[in-house]
Structures are given as structure tokens and as C-alpha cells.
Amino acid sequence: MVKHFDLKAALDFIRKGYTKGKEPFCFTVPEMASAINISEKKTKEVLARINDRAQFWRGSYLPNYDNLVVSAPVFERVKDWFK
């Protein structure tokens, strides 16, 4: 089960990375897991939950969850969640 705190931490990670001026912002599951201090398995669950609501990866994750891209449309869908 995905916890609210983990969702918020993941979204904060996405917001911070995107707003650093790198358009689009790319990250991997291990990078996010390390940044928010949860396991990679739990990070995948969190990303799946976010994707279920935002549909910003259109349901097509790469097999190893590498190079997930946060573009402007993606950021618009999640920027105000849990602020």
C-alpha cells in the first residue's frame, strides 16, 4: 500500500527536478528511491499510483524504469498535488 507521505515525497522530487530548468527532466527509479529514502520496489509502486491518476507515462514504463521523463504536460498534471 502506498502511503500519502511517499506520494508527496515523490511529487516533491519531480517538482524540484523539473524546476531546475532542465526541460524535460529525466530520472530513474534508483535516483528517486535514493532521494526519498524508500526502496526501489516501493518507489515503483508510488510511480504506478501517480501514473494511474496522472497518466503521464501513458501506461508504458520501460522494463527497468529508466529515463522516466517529466515534460511540460506531465508537470502541469502534477504540480499542485499535495502542496
PyMOL Python script that loads the backbone (N, CA, C, O; Angstrom):
from pymol import cmd

cmd.read_pdbstr("""\
ATOM      1  N   MET A   1       0.839  -1.182   0.000  1.00  0.00           N
ATOM      2  CA  MET A   1       0.000   0.000   0.000  1.00  0.00           C
ATOM      3  C   MET A   1       0.884   1.245   0.000  1.00  0.00           C
ATOM      4  O   MET A   1       1.845   1.347   0.762  1.00  0.00           O
ATOM      5  N   VAL A   2       0.543   2.164  -0.852  1.00  0.00           N
ATOM      6  CA  VAL A   2       1.302   3.403  -0.988  1.00  0.00           C
ATOM      7  C   VAL A   2       0.824   4.404   0.052  1.00  0.00           C
ATOM      8  O   VAL A   2      -0.374   4.641   0.205  1.00  0.00           O
ATOM      9  N   LYS A   3       1.784   4.984   0.762  1.00  0.00           N
ATOM     10  CA  LYS A   3       1.456   5.949   1.809  1.00  0.00           C
ATOM     11  C   LYS A   3       1.441   7.368   1.236  1.00  0.00           C
ATOM     12  O   LYS A   3       2.164   7.687   0.292  1.00  0.00           O
ATOM     13  N   HIS A   4       0.613   8.191   1.825  1.00  0.00           N
ATOM     14  CA  HIS A   4       0.482   9.594   1.423  1.00  0.00           C
ATOM     15  C   HIS A   4       1.841  10.298   1.465  1.00  0.00           C
ATOM     16  O   HIS A   4       2.180  11.059   0.558  1.00  0.00           O
ATOM     17  N   PHE A   5       2.606  10.043   2.511  1.00  0.00           N
ATOM     18  CA  PHE A   5       3.906  10.686   2.671  1.00  0.00           C
ATOM     19  C   PHE A   5       4.843  10.317   1.518  1.00  0.00           C
ATOM     20  O   PHE A   5       5.586  11.168   1.030  1.00  0.00           O
ATOM     21  N   ASP A   6       4.812   9.052   1.079  1.00  0.00           N
ATOM     22  CA  ASP A   6       5.664   8.626  -0.033  1.00  0.00           C
ATOM     23  C   ASP A   6       5.234   9.287  -1.343  1.00  0.00           C
ATOM     24  O   ASP A   6       6.078   9.690  -2.143  1.00  0.00           O
ATOM     25  N   LEU A   7       3.935   9.396  -1.559  1.00  0.00           N
ATOM     26  CA  LEU A   7       3.433  10.089  -2.747  1.00  0.00           C
ATOM     27  C   LEU A   7       3.887  11.542  -2.753  1.00  0.00           C
ATOM     28  O   LEU A   7       4.353  12.052  -3.773  1.00  0.00           O
ATOM     29  N   LYS A   8       3.751  12.196  -1.622  1.00  0.00           N
ATOM     30  CA  LYS A   8       4.144  13.602  -1.515  1.00  0.00           C
ATOM     31  C   LYS A   8       5.641  13.764  -1.768  1.00  0.00           C
ATOM     32  O   LYS A   8       6.055  14.685  -2.473  1.00  0.00           O
ATOM     33  N   ALA A   9       6.445  12.884  -1.204  1.00  0.00           N
ATOM     34  CA  ALA A   9       7.899  12.953  -1.393  1.00  0.00           C
ATOM     35  C   ALA A   9       8.267  12.754  -2.868  1.00  0.00           C
ATOM     36  O   ALA A   9       9.140  13.447  -3.391  1.00  0.00           O
ATOM     37  N   ALA A  10       7.603  11.811  -3.533  1.00  0.00           N
ATOM     38  CA  ALA A  10       7.871  11.566  -4.953  1.00  0.00           C
ATOM     39  C   ALA A  10       7.498  12.777  -5.793  1.00  0.00           C
ATOM     40  O   ALA A  10       8.243  13.169  -6.691  1.00  0.00           O
ATOM     41  N   LEU A  11       6.356  13.362  -5.505  1.00  0.00           N
ATOM     42  CA  LEU A  11       5.929  14.547  -6.247  1.00  0.00           C
ATOM     43  C   LEU A  11       6.852  15.732  -5.996  1.00  0.00           C
ATOM     44  O   LEU A  11       7.125  16.515  -6.906  1.00  0.00           O
ATOM     45  N   ASP A  12       7.329  15.864  -4.768  1.00  0.00           N
ATOM     46  CA  ASP A  12       8.292  16.933  -4.462  1.00  0.00           C
ATOM     47  C   ASP A  12       9.585  16.728  -5.259  1.00  0.00           C
ATOM     48  O   ASP A  12      10.161  17.684  -5.778  1.00  0.00           O
ATOM     49  N   PHE A  13      10.035  15.470  -5.350  1.00  0.00           N
ATOM     50  CA  PHE A  13      11.229  15.143  -6.131  1.00  0.00           C
ATOM     51  C   PHE A  13      11.030  15.549  -7.596  1.00  0.00           C
ATOM     52  O   PHE A  13      11.918  16.145  -8.205  1.00  0.00           O
ATOM     53  N   ILE A  14       9.874  15.226  -8.149  1.00  0.00           N
ATOM     54  CA  ILE A  14       9.573  15.571  -9.540  1.00  0.00           C
ATOM     55  C   ILE A  14       9.534  17.083  -9.723  1.00  0.00           C
ATOM     56  O   ILE A  14      10.098  17.609 -10.683  1.00  0.00           O
ATOM     57  N   ARG A  15       8.872  17.782  -8.807  1.00  0.00           N
ATOM     58  CA  ARG A  15       8.785  19.245  -8.904  1.00  0.00           C
ATOM     59  C   ARG A  15      10.165  19.900  -8.851  1.00  0.00           C
ATOM     60  O   ARG A  15      10.483  20.774  -9.657  1.00  0.00           O
ATOM     61  N   LYS A  16      10.973  19.463  -7.891  1.00  0.00           N
ATOM     62  CA  LYS A  16      12.304  20.066  -7.733  1.00  0.00           C
ATOM     63  C   LYS A  16      13.165  19.820  -8.963  1.00  0.00           C
ATOM     64  O   LYS A  16      13.845  20.728  -9.442  1.00  0.00           O
ATOM     65  N   GLY A  17      13.137  18.600  -9.473  1.00  0.00           N
ATOM     66  CA  GLY A  17      13.943  18.284 -10.651  1.00  0.00           C
ATOM     67  C   GLY A  17      13.506  19.049 -11.879  1.00  0.00           C
ATOM     68  O   GLY A  17      14.334  19.540 -12.646  1.00  0.00           O
ATOM     69  N   TYR A  18      12.215  19.145 -12.059  1.00  0.00           N
ATOM     70  CA  TYR A  18      11.693  19.833 -13.244  1.00  0.00           C
ATOM     71  C   TYR A  18      12.003  21.320 -13.202  1.00  0.00           C
ATOM     72  O   TYR A  18      12.352  21.912 -14.224  1.00  0.00           O
ATOM     73  N   THR A  19      11.879  21.921 -12.042  1.00  0.00           N
ATOM     74  CA  THR A  19      12.048  23.376 -11.941  1.00  0.00           C
ATOM     75  C   THR A  19      13.511  23.806 -11.927  1.00  0.00           C
ATOM     76  O   THR A  19      13.796  25.000 -11.836  1.00  0.00           O
ATOM     77  N   LYS A  20      14.439  22.864 -12.015  1.00  0.00           N
ATOM     78  CA  LYS A  20      15.849  23.240 -12.101  1.00  0.00           C
ATOM     79  C   LYS A  20      16.213  23.767 -13.471  1.00  0.00           C
ATOM     80  O   LYS A  20      17.362  24.137 -13.712  1.00  0.00           O
ATOM     81  N   GLY A  21      15.240  23.804 -14.378  1.00  0.00           N
ATOM     82  CA  GLY A  21      15.481  24.386 -15.686  1.00  0.00           C
ATOM     83  C   GLY A  21      15.850  23.385 -16.759  1.00  0.00           C
ATOM     84  O   GLY A  21      16.033  23.759 -17.917  1.00  0.00           O
ATOM     85  N   LYS A  22      15.963  22.106 -16.390  1.00  0.00           N
ATOM     86  CA  LYS A  22      16.228  21.091 -17.399  1.00  0.00           C
ATOM     87  C   LYS A  22      14.903  20.622 -17.967  1.00  0.00           C
ATOM     88  O   LYS A  22      14.154  19.916 -17.293  1.00  0.00           O
ATOM     89  N   GLU A  23      14.611  20.999 -19.176  1.00  0.00           N
ATOM     90  CA  GLU A  23      13.353  20.579 -19.811  1.00  0.00           C
ATOM     91  C   GLU A  23      13.692  19.632 -20.931  1.00  0.00           C
ATOM     92  O   GLU A  23      14.439  20.042 -21.819  1.00  0.00           O
ATOM     93  N   PRO A  24      13.233  18.450 -20.976  1.00  0.00           N
ATOM     94  CA  PRO A  24      12.471  17.792 -19.917  1.00  0.00           C
ATOM     95  C   PRO A  24      13.393  17.216 -18.839  1.00  0.00           C
ATOM     96  O   PRO A  24      14.582  17.002 -19.076  1.00  0.00           O
ATOM     97  N   PHE A  25      12.838  16.973 -17.674  1.00  0.00           N
ATOM     98  CA  PHE A  25      13.560  16.398 -16.556  1.00  0.00           C
ATOM     99  C   PHE A  25      13.449  14.875 -16.649  1.00  0.00           C
ATOM    100  O   PHE A  25      12.344  14.337 -16.726  1.00  0.00           O
ATOM    101  N   CYS A  26      14.580  14.186 -16.641  1.00  0.00           N
ATOM    102  CA  CYS A  26      14.604  12.719 -16.694  1.00  0.00           C
ATOM    103  C   CYS A  26      15.143  12.172 -15.381  1.00  0.00           C
ATOM    104  O   CYS A  26      16.029  12.766 -14.766  1.00  0.00           O
ATOM    105  N   PHE A  27      14.608  11.045 -14.961  1.00  0.00           N
ATOM    106  CA  PHE A  27      15.114  10.396 -13.752  1.00  0.00           C
ATOM    107  C   PHE A  27      14.886   8.901 -13.855  1.00  0.00           C
ATOM    108  O   PHE A  27      14.130   8.425 -14.703  1.00  0.00           O
ATOM    109  N   THR A  28      15.554   8.171 -12.975  1.00  0.00           N
ATOM    110  CA  THR A  28      15.375   6.724 -12.901  1.00  0.00           C
ATOM    111  C   THR A  28      14.790   6.371 -11.544  1.00  0.00           C
ATOM    112  O   THR A  28      14.818   7.177 -10.614  1.00  0.00           O
ATOM    113  N   VAL A  29      14.267   5.178 -11.443  1.00  0.00           N
ATOM    114  CA  VAL A  29      13.716   4.720 -10.167  1.00  0.00           C
ATOM    115  C   VAL A  29      14.781   4.722  -9.067  1.00  0.00           C
ATOM    116  O   VAL A  29      14.509   5.195  -7.963  1.00  0.00           O
ATOM    117  N   PRO A  30      15.996   4.202  -9.338  1.00  0.00           N
ATOM    118  CA  PRO A  30      17.014   4.252  -8.270  1.00  0.00           C
ATOM    119  C   PRO A  30      17.322   5.671  -7.787  1.00  0.00           C
ATOM    120  O   PRO A  30      17.552   5.880  -6.596  1.00  0.00           O
ATOM    121  N   GLU A  31      17.329   6.640  -8.695  1.00  0.00           N
ATOM    122  CA  GLU A  31      17.578   8.032  -8.292  1.00  0.00           C
ATOM    123  C   GLU A  31      16.481   8.534  -7.363  1.00  0.00           C
ATOM    124  O   GLU A  31      16.762   9.156  -6.338  1.00  0.00           O
ATOM    125  N   MET A  32      15.235   8.262  -7.725  1.00  0.00           N
ATOM    126  CA  MET A  32      14.139   8.704  -6.878  1.00  0.00           C
ATOM    127  C   MET A  32      14.149   7.961  -5.548  1.00  0.00           C
ATOM    128  O   MET A  32      13.947   8.572  -4.498  1.00  0.00           O
ATOM    129  N   ALA A  33      14.377   6.673  -5.578  1.00  0.00           N
ATOM    130  CA  ALA A  33      14.394   5.879  -4.348  1.00  0.00           C
ATOM    131  C   ALA A  33      15.438   6.414  -3.373  1.00  0.00           C
ATOM    132  O   ALA A  33      15.184   6.531  -2.175  1.00  0.00           O
ATOM    133  N   SER A  34      16.593   6.730  -3.897  1.00  0.00           N
ATOM    134  CA  SER A  34      17.657   7.278  -3.062  1.00  0.00           C
ATOM    135  C   SER A  34      17.282   8.652  -2.508  1.00  0.00           C
ATOM    136  O   SER A  34      17.543   8.946  -1.341  1.00  0.00           O
ATOM    137  N   ALA A  35      16.678   9.481  -3.335  1.00  0.00           N
ATOM    138  CA  ALA A  35      16.325  10.840  -2.923  1.00  0.00           C
ATOM    139  C   ALA A  35      15.232  10.870  -1.867  1.00  0.00           C
ATOM    140  O   ALA A  35      15.245  11.737  -0.993  1.00  0.00           O
ATOM    141  N   ILE A  36      14.285   9.939  -1.932  1.00  0.00           N
ATOM    142  CA  ILE A  36      13.166   9.985  -0.979  1.00  0.00           C
ATOM    143  C   ILE A  36      13.260   8.895   0.089  1.00  0.00           C
ATOM    144  O   ILE A  36      12.346   8.726   0.897  1.00  0.00           O
ATOM    145  N   ASN A  37      14.371   8.161   0.083  1.00  0.00           N
ATOM    146  CA  ASN A  37      14.677   7.183   1.134  1.00  0.00           C
ATOM    147  C   ASN A  37      13.646   6.066   1.288  1.00  0.00           C
ATOM    148  O   ASN A  37      13.222   5.747   2.399  1.00  0.00           O
ATOM    149  N   ILE A  38      13.252   5.480   0.164  1.00  0.00           N
ATOM    150  CA  ILE A  38      12.429   4.281   0.204  1.00  0.00           C
ATOM    151  C   ILE A  38      13.029   3.273  -0.774  1.00  0.00           C
ATOM    152  O   ILE A  38      13.893   3.627  -1.576  1.00  0.00           O
ATOM    153  N   SER A  39      12.584   2.043  -0.714  1.00  0.00           N
ATOM    154  CA  SER A  39      13.136   1.001  -1.584  1.00  0.00           C
ATOM    155  C   SER A  39      12.713   1.231  -3.037  1.00  0.00           C
ATOM    156  O   SER A  39      11.757   1.953  -3.319  1.00  0.00           O
ATOM    157  N   GLU A  40      13.451   0.599  -3.943  1.00  0.00           N
ATOM    158  CA  GLU A  40      13.102   0.715  -5.360  1.00  0.00           C
ATOM    159  C   GLU A  40      11.748   0.062  -5.622  1.00  0.00           C
ATOM    160  O   GLU A  40      10.973   0.553  -6.443  1.00  0.00           O
ATOM    161  N   LYS A  41      11.461  -1.024  -4.941  1.00  0.00           N
ATOM    162  CA  LYS A  41      10.166  -1.689  -5.119  1.00  0.00           C
ATOM    163  C   LYS A  41       9.029  -0.748  -4.716  1.00  0.00           C
ATOM    164  O   LYS A  41       8.037  -0.620  -5.435  1.00  0.00           O
ATOM    165  N   LYS A  42       9.178  -0.097  -3.573  1.00  0.00           N
ATOM    166  CA  LYS A  42       8.159   0.837  -3.107  1.00  0.00           C
ATOM    167  C   LYS A  42       8.062   2.053  -4.042  1.00  0.00           C
ATOM    168  O   LYS A  42       6.973   2.573  -4.285  1.00  0.00           O
ATOM    169  N   THR A  43       9.219   2.495  -4.563  1.00  0.00           N
ATOM    170  CA  THR A  43       9.222   3.615  -5.497  1.00  0.00           C
ATOM    171  C   THR A  43       8.433   3.271  -6.746  1.00  0.00           C
ATOM    172  O   THR A  43       7.690   4.109  -7.256  1.00  0.00           O
ATOM    173  N   LYS A  44       8.581   2.058  -7.244  1.00  0.00           N
ATOM    174  CA  LYS A  44       7.813   1.623  -8.417  1.00  0.00           C
ATOM    175  C   LYS A  44       6.319   1.638  -8.121  1.00  0.00           C
ATOM    176  O   LYS A  44       5.516   2.001  -8.980  1.00  0.00           O
ATOM    177  N   GLU A  45       5.944   1.242  -6.902  1.00  0.00           N
ATOM    178  CA  GLU A  45       4.528   1.277  -6.509  1.00  0.00           C
ATOM    179  C   GLU A  45       4.014   2.717  -6.470  1.00  0.00           C
ATOM    180  O   GLU A  45       2.905   3.003  -6.920  1.00  0.00           O
ATOM    181  N   VAL A  46       4.828   3.610  -5.932  1.00  0.00           N
ATOM    182  CA  VAL A  46       4.449   5.023  -5.853  1.00  0.00           C
ATOM    183  C   VAL A  46       4.279   5.603  -7.259  1.00  0.00           C
ATOM    184  O   VAL A  46       3.300   6.296  -7.535  1.00  0.00           O
ATOM    185  N   LEU A  47       5.234   5.319  -8.142  1.00  0.00           N
ATOM    186  CA  LEU A  47       5.145   5.829  -9.509  1.00  0.00           C
ATOM    187  C   LEU A  47       3.948   5.253 -10.246  1.00  0.00           C
ATOM    188  O   LEU A  47       3.307   5.951 -11.031  1.00  0.00           O
ATOM    189  N   ALA A  48       3.644   3.990 -10.001  1.00  0.00           N
ATOM    190  CA  ALA A  48       2.464   3.391 -10.631  1.00  0.00           C
ATOM    191  C   ALA A  48       1.195   4.086 -10.148  1.00  0.00           C
ATOM    192  O   ALA A  48       0.287   4.333 -10.942  1.00  0.00           O
ATOM    193  N   ARG A  49       1.122   4.401  -8.862  1.00  0.00           N
ATOM    194  CA  ARG A  49      -0.050   5.093  -8.310  1.00  0.00           C
ATOM    195  C   ARG A  49      -0.182   6.492  -8.908  1.00  0.00           C
ATOM    196  O   ARG A  49      -1.276   6.916  -9.280  1.00  0.00           O
ATOM    197  N   ILE A  50       0.940   7.203  -8.996  1.00  0.00           N
ATOM    198  CA  ILE A  50       0.910   8.537  -9.606  1.00  0.00           C
ATOM    199  C   ILE A  50       0.476   8.419 -11.066  1.00  0.00           C
ATOM    200  O   ILE A  50      -0.352   9.198 -11.539  1.00  0.00           O
ATOM    201  N   ASN A  51       1.032   7.453 -11.765  1.00  0.00           N
ATOM    202  CA  ASN A  51       0.706   7.283 -13.180  1.00  0.00           C
ATOM    203  C   ASN A  51      -0.757   6.906 -13.386  1.00  0.00           C
ATOM    204  O   ASN A  51      -1.363   7.307 -14.380  1.00  0.00           O
ATOM    205  N   ASP A  52      -1.328   6.145 -12.466  1.00  0.00           N
ATOM    206  CA  ASP A  52      -2.746   5.789 -12.564  1.00  0.00           C
ATOM    207  C   ASP A  52      -3.625   7.039 -12.595  1.00  0.00           C
ATOM    208  O   ASP A  52      -4.608   7.098 -13.333  1.00  0.00           O
ATOM    209  N   ARG A  53      -3.264   8.032 -11.792  1.00  0.00           N
ATOM    210  CA  ARG A  53      -4.067   9.252 -11.730  1.00  0.00           C
ATOM    211  C   ARG A  53      -3.689  10.262 -12.795  1.00  0.00           C
ATOM    212  O   ARG A  53      -4.567  10.873 -13.404  1.00  0.00           O
ATOM    213  N   ALA A  54      -2.408  10.447 -13.031  1.00  0.00           N
ATOM    214  CA  ALA A  54      -1.960  11.489 -13.947  1.00  0.00           C
ATOM    215  C   ALA A  54      -1.828  11.004 -15.381  1.00  0.00           C
ATOM    216  O   ALA A  54      -1.917  11.793 -16.321  1.00  0.00           O
ATOM    217  N   GLN A  55      -1.618   9.718 -15.543  1.00  0.00           N
ATOM    218  CA  GLN A  55      -1.403   9.103 -16.855  1.00  0.00           C
ATOM    219  C   GLN A  55      -0.345   9.846 -17.653  1.00  0.00           C
ATOM    220  O   GLN A  55      -0.504  10.084 -18.850  1.00  0.00           O
ATOM    221  N   PHE A  56       0.755  10.214 -16.961  1.00  0.00           N
ATOM    222  CA  PHE A  56       1.747  10.959 -17.711  1.00  0.00           C
ATOM    223  C   PHE A  56       2.786  10.117 -18.402  1.00  0.00           C
ATOM    224  O   PHE A  56       3.591  10.641 -19.172  1.00  0.00           O
ATOM    225  N   TRP A  57       2.793   8.815 -18.145  1.00  0.00           N
ATOM    226  CA  TRP A  57       3.667   7.954 -18.924  1.00  0.00           C
ATOM    227  C   TRP A  57       2.834   7.058 -19.817  1.00  0.00           C
ATOM    228  O   TRP A  57       3.350   6.093 -20.380  1.00  0.00           O
ATOM    229  N   ARG A  58       1.565   7.361 -19.953  1.00  0.00           N
ATOM    230  CA  ARG A  58       0.657   6.650 -20.839  1.00  0.00           C
ATOM    231  C   ARG A  58       0.701   5.142 -20.654  1.00  0.00           C
ATOM    232  O   ARG A  58       0.478   4.379 -21.593  1.00  0.00           O
ATOM    233  N   GLY A  59       0.995   4.725 -19.419  1.00  0.00           N
ATOM    234  CA  GLY A  59       0.976   3.310 -19.095  1.00  0.00           C
ATOM    235  C   GLY A  59       2.126   2.518 -19.665  1.00  0.00           C
ATOM    236  O   GLY A  59       2.136   1.292 -19.565  1.00  0.00           O
ATOM    237  N   SER A  60       3.099   3.188 -20.261  1.00  0.00           N
ATOM    238  CA  SER A  60       4.200   2.440 -20.868  1.00  0.00           C
ATOM    239  C   SER A  60       5.519   2.752 -20.175  1.00  0.00           C
ATOM    240  O   SER A  60       6.265   3.634 -20.600  1.00  0.00           O
ATOM    241  N   TYR A  61       5.789   2.029 -19.120  1.00  0.00           N
ATOM    242  CA  TYR A  61       7.071   2.146 -18.437  1.00  0.00           C
ATOM    243  C   TYR A  61       8.096   1.314 -19.182  1.00  0.00           C
ATOM    244  O   TYR A  61       7.765   0.267 -19.739  1.00  0.00           O
ATOM    245  N   LEU A  62       9.313   1.762 -19.196  1.00  0.00           N
ATOM    246  CA  LEU A  62      10.384   0.916 -19.697  1.00  0.00           C
ATOM    247  C   LEU A  62      10.566  -0.240 -18.719  1.00  0.00           C
ATOM    248  O   LEU A  62      10.266  -0.087 -17.535  1.00  0.00           O
ATOM    249  N   PRO A  63      11.043  -1.377 -19.176  1.00  0.00           N
ATOM    250  CA  PRO A  63      11.148  -2.552 -18.291  1.00  0.00           C
ATOM    251  C   PRO A  63      11.933  -2.303 -17.011  1.00  0.00           C
ATOM    252  O   PRO A  63      11.618  -2.879 -15.970  1.00  0.00           O
ATOM    253  N   ASN A  64      12.949  -1.451 -17.076  1.00  0.00           N
ATOM    254  CA  ASN A  64      13.760  -1.205 -15.881  1.00  0.00           C
ATOM    255  C   ASN A  64      13.475   0.154 -15.247  1.00  0.00           C
ATOM    256  O   ASN A  64      14.196   0.586 -14.347  1.00  0.00           O
ATOM    257  N   TYR A  65      12.436   0.818 -15.711  1.00  0.00           N
ATOM    258  CA  TYR A  65      12.033   2.118 -15.154  1.00  0.00           C
ATOM    259  C   TYR A  65      13.125   3.169 -15.288  1.00  0.00           C
ATOM    260  O   TYR A  65      13.227   4.060 -14.444  1.00  0.00           O
ATOM    261  N   ASP A  66      13.931   3.083 -16.316  1.00  0.00           N
ATOM    262  CA  ASP A  66      14.974   4.082 -16.538  1.00  0.00           C
ATOM    263  C   ASP A  66      14.440   5.214 -17.399  1.00  0.00           C
ATOM    264  O   ASP A  66      13.544   5.031 -18.223  1.00  0.00           O
ATOM    265  N   ASN A  67      15.010   6.369 -17.186  1.00  0.00           N
ATOM    266  CA  ASN A  67      14.717   7.532 -18.014  1.00  0.00           C
ATOM    267  C   ASN A  67      13.243   7.893 -18.096  1.00  0.00           C
ATOM    268  O   ASN A  67      12.710   8.108 -19.184  1.00  0.00           O
ATOM    269  N   LEU A  68      12.592   7.959 -16.954  1.00  0.00           N
ATOM    270  CA  LEU A  68      11.232   8.467 -16.913  1.00  0.00           C
ATOM    271  C   LEU A  68      11.325   9.976 -17.137  1.00  0.00           C
ATOM    272  O   LEU A  68      12.110  10.656 -16.476  1.00  0.00           O
ATOM    273  N   VAL A  69      10.551  10.484 -18.040  1.00  0.00           N
ATOM    274  CA  VAL A  69      10.682  11.872 -18.481  1.00  0.00           C
ATOM    275  C   VAL A  69       9.514  12.705 -17.975  1.00  0.00           C
ATOM    276  O   VAL A  69       8.350  12.333 -18.123  1.00  0.00           O
ATOM    277  N   VAL A  70       9.851  13.836 -17.377  1.00  0.00           N
ATOM    278  CA  VAL A  70       8.835  14.785 -16.931  1.00  0.00           C
ATOM    279  C   VAL A  70       8.904  15.981 -17.873  1.00  0.00           C
ATOM    280  O   VAL A  70       9.813  16.806 -17.785  1.00  0.00           O
ATOM    281  N   SER A  71       7.939  16.060 -18.766  1.00  0.00           N
ATOM    282  CA  SER A  71       7.857  17.159 -19.725  1.00  0.00           C
ATOM    283  C   SER A  71       6.869  18.200 -19.193  1.00  0.00           C
ATOM    284  O   SER A  71       6.288  18.018 -18.123  1.00  0.00           O
ATOM    285  N   ALA A  72       6.682  19.273 -19.931  1.00  0.00           N
ATOM    286  CA  ALA A  72       5.752  20.323 -19.505  1.00  0.00           C
ATOM    287  C   ALA A  72       4.335  19.800 -19.273  1.00  0.00           C
ATOM    288  O   ALA A  72       3.734  20.153 -18.258  1.00  0.00           O
ATOM    289  N   PRO A  73       3.767  18.975 -20.162  1.00  0.00           N
ATOM    290  CA  PRO A  73       2.419  18.454 -19.896  1.00  0.00           C
ATOM    291  C   PRO A  73       2.354  17.586 -18.642  1.00  0.00           C
ATOM    292  O   PRO A  73       1.375  17.629 -17.896  1.00  0.00           O
ATOM    293  N   VAL A  74       3.396  16.805 -18.420  1.00  0.00           N
ATOM    294  CA  VAL A  74       3.457  15.981 -17.209  1.00  0.00           C
ATOM    295  C   VAL A  74       3.471  16.874 -15.984  1.00  0.00           C
ATOM    296  O   VAL A  74       2.705  16.659 -15.045  1.00  0.00           O
ATOM    297  N   PHE A  75       4.333  17.869 -15.988  1.00  0.00           N
ATOM    298  CA  PHE A  75       4.455  18.759 -14.847  1.00  0.00           C
ATOM    299  C   PHE A  75       3.144  19.474 -14.558  1.00  0.00           C
ATOM    300  O   PHE A  75       2.777  19.639 -13.394  1.00  0.00           O
ATOM    301  N   GLU A  76       2.442  19.894 -15.579  1.00  0.00           N
ATOM    302  CA  GLU A  76       1.149  20.572 -15.389  1.00  0.00           C
ATOM    303  C   GLU A  76       0.152  19.663 -14.675  1.00  0.00           C
ATOM    304  O   GLU A  76      -0.666  20.140 -13.889  1.00  0.00           O
ATOM    305  N   ARG A  77       0.212  18.364 -14.940  1.00  0.00           N
ATOM    306  CA  ARG A  77      -0.743  17.430 -14.306  1.00  0.00           C
ATOM    307  C   ARG A  77      -0.460  17.232 -12.814  1.00  0.00           C
ATOM    308  O   ARG A  77      -1.385  16.978 -12.042  1.00  0.00           O
ATOM    309  N   VAL A  78       0.805  17.345 -12.403  1.00  0.00           N
ATOM    310  CA  VAL A  78       1.134  17.006 -11.018  1.00  0.00           C
ATOM    311  C   VAL A  78       1.624  18.166 -10.167  1.00  0.00           C
ATOM    312  O   VAL A  78       1.836  17.981  -8.969  1.00  0.00           O
ATOM    313  N   LYS A  79       1.812  19.342 -10.727  1.00  0.00           N
ATOM    314  CA  LYS A  79       2.477  20.416  -9.990  1.00  0.00           C
ATOM    315  C   LYS A  79       1.765  20.857  -8.715  1.00  0.00           C
ATOM    316  O   LYS A  79       2.431  21.277  -7.769  1.00  0.00           O
ATOM    317  N   ASP A  80       0.453  20.778  -8.653  1.00  0.00           N
ATOM    318  CA  ASP A  80      -0.260  21.260  -7.473  1.00  0.00           C
ATOM    319  C   ASP A  80      -0.743  20.162  -6.538  1.00  0.00           C
ATOM    320  O   ASP A  80      -1.437  20.453  -5.564  1.00  0.00           O
ATOM    321  N   TRP A  81      -0.396  18.914  -6.808  1.00  0.00           N
ATOM    322  CA  TRP A  81      -0.830  17.823  -5.928  1.00  0.00           C
ATOM    323  C   TRP A  81      -0.104  17.923  -4.589  1.00  0.00           C
ATOM    324  O   TRP A  81       1.116  18.083  -4.550  1.00  0.00           O
ATOM    325  N   PHE A  82      -0.841  17.829  -3.516  1.00  0.00           N
ATOM    326  CA  PHE A  82      -0.309  17.757  -2.143  1.00  0.00           C
ATOM    327  C   PHE A  82       0.572  18.926  -1.777  1.00  0.00           C
ATOM    328  O   PHE A  82       1.540  18.755  -1.035  1.00  0.00           O
ATOM    329  N   LYS A  83       0.269  20.107  -2.272  1.00  0.00           N
ATOM    330  CA  LYS A  83       1.058  21.287  -1.881  1.00  0.00           C
ATOM    331  C   LYS A  83       0.659  21.744  -0.504  1.00  0.00           C
ATOM    332  O   LYS A  83       1.208  22.721   0.005  1.00  0.00           O
TER     333      LYS A  83
END
""", "prot")
cmd.dss("prot")
cmd.show_as("cartoon", "prot")
cmd.util.cbc("prot")
cmd.orient("prot")
